[in-house]
């Protein structure tokens, strides 16, 4: 398991070289500040080359072009036979995915698949990570 975080975002990756499926949980604000960390995740997963990458975006509170750019980089870095699945988008994230036509490179799902290397974890929230948000300005 790999966890990357900042004051505004959190990224958790559950992946292993022998596991066919990797899970990436994104939370908080997926913007330019998260870009470098997302590039690291894409590089790590490209090296592992899982047959399926599931990206859970249920806890994303804001997303800009950084999210579709990350998904496109994942798609290009994985073997042609690999599947990219984006799960549980909020209304705003779904709108961004629709505007950028992400359905052409990823399967979009309203739920989280129950199979995968995380299936043995307890509960419906396999990552269980909440972003650490900066305090509001006075």
Steps between C-alpha positions, in 0.01 A plus 500: 500500500623847411354820644578845367340808647514873531287751687233480227512150353566139583593211271505140616618218274439134578705298254744212493707354217323164528148649525310542173303803626619827650279744690567875504292709743498874444367746757485875541601749233650341190663804346850611393635444852416130463653471153847389608366237739263369232793474257685289758195273532473460123870413477476241781196334350652498152795308644272246672274473190181369666225365277252740661534836675197617699496871588256589779407869482217497757686736736620750239367841601644691203659393173643694210679381184752325726258209549436422130871553430583240767247256355639549149854443627387182677330379182813561291734345759313173542520202266235501225319209665463687832172657609464842660188540718386823666254447785254700707536848348310787658276709276774758434767238431258313271442824307878544458539140384215549250641830368841342444350182350679271747254222418709443185798382706345390830198314623292728724310334787271629772621231741828348613572148372495241776784295357865596513797502733309722743197267526624354827505842667218582739219731392397670179773765518821311429722803520342661802707815457361846545692796364659736747350834405664829583311710756274769359644848488356741761 
